[in-house]
Amino acid sequence: MTAAGTDGLADRSRHRARRLKLAVYSSLASKVSTIGLQLVAFPIAIRAVSPQQFASYSVMAGLLSFIGLCDLGLGPALTQRIAIAHANAEEVKQARLLSSGLLVIVAMLGCGWAVGAGVLHLSRLAPWLAGRGISPAMVVVVAVIGSVQLLSSPFLRAQAGYQELHIYNLFGVAGNAVAALGLILVARLAPSPIAFLVAVYGAAALTQLATAGAFLARRRRLLRGLFSPAFSLLPPLFLDGIQFAFPQVIVPIILREGPKLMLFRKGLLIETAKYGILIQIMTLASGLIVMFTQPLFPALTDAEARGDRPWIEATFRRTRRGIGTFCWLFVSGAFLVGPAALAIYTGNKFSFDHGTLLAFGCCSALIFWNHLGLVFFQASGRLAPFFKLSALELVLLGGFYLWRPPVDALTAFAYVAAALAPTAVLWSLINRRHQAAPRPALVADALPEVAL
């Protein structure tokens, strides 16, 4: 490599480090405000409505996660491909990638609304949901919120590819302030599950829409190709999306929300509510992990594209130590102080024993640890190992359900933890064998060039 090339790589490394720090700091502000909002929102909701109503609120909030599956995993694939196109200064390809991703989302939204309306109209699902406290209005509100989030997602993912997550994070801080105000008004004036859904998740959806608009205003050159998708990009985006989504989105959502739906289907509303409370706490804790790993993904992709292997290896070692320490602290805290803390948190409406919280802590720690491996494997283009490991998780969880369905929050978390444990061991062994980072050429192998 020439001296000019070495200087350019060093400059880019410093630029990447500055963007990463900015993203982490702004993400810290966003996540702290989000955690603060949720820490306030859940106790208010628990105290303002009955346990049965809170169970329906928790289930419908979880349904938003399943709506997110409709992007077919395009998000991470779009981020990675735009990051690579940006690194190679391919402006036309960047616009075509965004346009192609948006086309898929619009098509999925149209199909989703048509199928959803038909199912609710022609089946017995609506009366069954009404019997468990979920009205058609709640379903429509959740569908609208999920649609707004889906429509915004291609722009937010493209923004991540440009390493501009700090802008999204700052919008998130403002959105959380609006949600907090709405939450207080709802609790005082008209407490109900549907009102809490609008206050908490509706504000987040509007924030994402505003962020997408600001992104387009900042990068107006993308507008020239916004309605000119390259259909040749759709198959590789779709295939990459499925490979990304299966281990990163589809399987985690099934593992997290599936037991809640099983408990809800059996009419165990109190256990459903307890599981939902703990899942929300897990989500808040995972937000701390994502705060550091989300900015890493485009930065790692950029480093892979430029062959900056030492930076990747050093970053992996630091991140592994930090997440490992966090996992141990989380399990210990959940077991030792969890019952007393949750009694205060829920206003003594629910009781949690040490066994349930130990299973919950272990389940959460395994999710955090596996997320670390997923970020580094996907950023390097090694999608196949986690795809297979995620399939193993589903097989194990399905086997547990066939053997004996969960009857309470304890067994639900125990099943999920048992399904995750093999992945935690196996990805660590695979990564050690590959010496923590793959050769740079793997990115090019995983993401072949596509003709425009």
Order of alpha helices (4+ residues) and beta strands (2+ residues): alpha-alpha-alpha-alpha-alpha-alpha-alpha-alpha-alpha-alpha-alpha-alpha-alpha-alpha-alpha-alpha-alpha
